[in-house]
């Protein structure tokens, strides 16, 4: 979009989204499927046309698409979204095929090729898998394909699920170096109350955490077909923003407007610097194996002065972990303030904590968590 077409864009955040070259678009189950289950071909085609239009203008788009389980409901005559894991996986195996075929056929109308990328949480929790996903997605984009990403519901278990594709979309946005994240669902914006009750007002822009004070968000989609809700979308937007990626939340029916001038829905301003892939992985993707409790001085060193964590500042140890694992770092109040790669096994630390370096044996006079392996969360 040319700068002349942006006259009147109301905020720097909306301008950044409307001019973003690389955009991750997440679409929810309720926006792609019918109430009875099965794909809604009309709505899917409308989404594809909007994405293709942005790409024709020089944009690079990555789709994070829900809908596999929902798309498998009608073909398997299930009558509603299954609750048990085995049936969810069976529905996903049927629905994923239908979803991939529908996207491929619809994008083909615009001369675009689709690359399907199925991920589980394990693929971003494990550092080597994370790098593989990063490499694959970037190669697809550079080849001019449209990556369509989904959680691999067919094999995902309760222990390794993302839980909703909103979080997955935020992780993918960082993986591909996106300039913006657009979250599409069946709600046109974030409201300060339940819009179905009347009297609620749309929150147009979130610039800082205090803008969300007093706003209650639900936990489930209104259609019953998805697993995310407004809470997961807000959290995903905040994850993206903390890594320097602005986000927009609106309904799928307003996708064209969202990708055009971004003058719809709720936007979330980028609040943090662009993080390296490693620091983002530590902060938001890696699984934590334990927790270290810190005194206030250590919190100040780690979070505010970005120093390494030494044994003297640790007051307690939780969990079973080995050197090289990711652990959470909690302050005196119990709130987690950072995550990092620990250099000692859990069994070694009780004899070290609270002691200055000069009090320790020579072979143990090293950082418990090095500054280069730390990701502050506040």
ZIMOFEN-V334800 format. One record per helix or strand of 2 or more residues. SS is the DSSP state (h for helix, s for strand). FROM is the first residue (numbers start at 1). LEN is the number of residues. If there is no record, write none. Layout:
BEGIN
ss=(SS & SS)
from=(FROM & FROM)
len=(LEN & LEN)
END
This chain:
BEGIN
ss=(h & h & s & h & h & s & h & h & s & h & h & s & h & s & s & h & s & s & h & h & s & h & s & h & s & h & h & s & s & s & h & h & h & s)
from=(3 & 12 & 22 & 29 & 41 & 60 & 68 & 85 & 114 & 122 & 127 & 146 & 165 & 180 & 190 & 195 & 202 & 205 & 209 & 230 & 246 & 252 & 266 & 277 & 290 & 296 & 311 & 314 & 326 & 336 & 346 & 357 & 362 & 369)
len=(4 & 7 & 6 & 3 & 16 & 6 & 8 & 24 & 6 & 4 & 16 & 6 & 11 & 6 & 2 & 3 & 2 & 2 & 4 & 13 & 6 & 9 & 3 & 9 & 5 & 9 & 3 & 6 & 5 & 7 & 4 & 3 & 3 & 8)
END
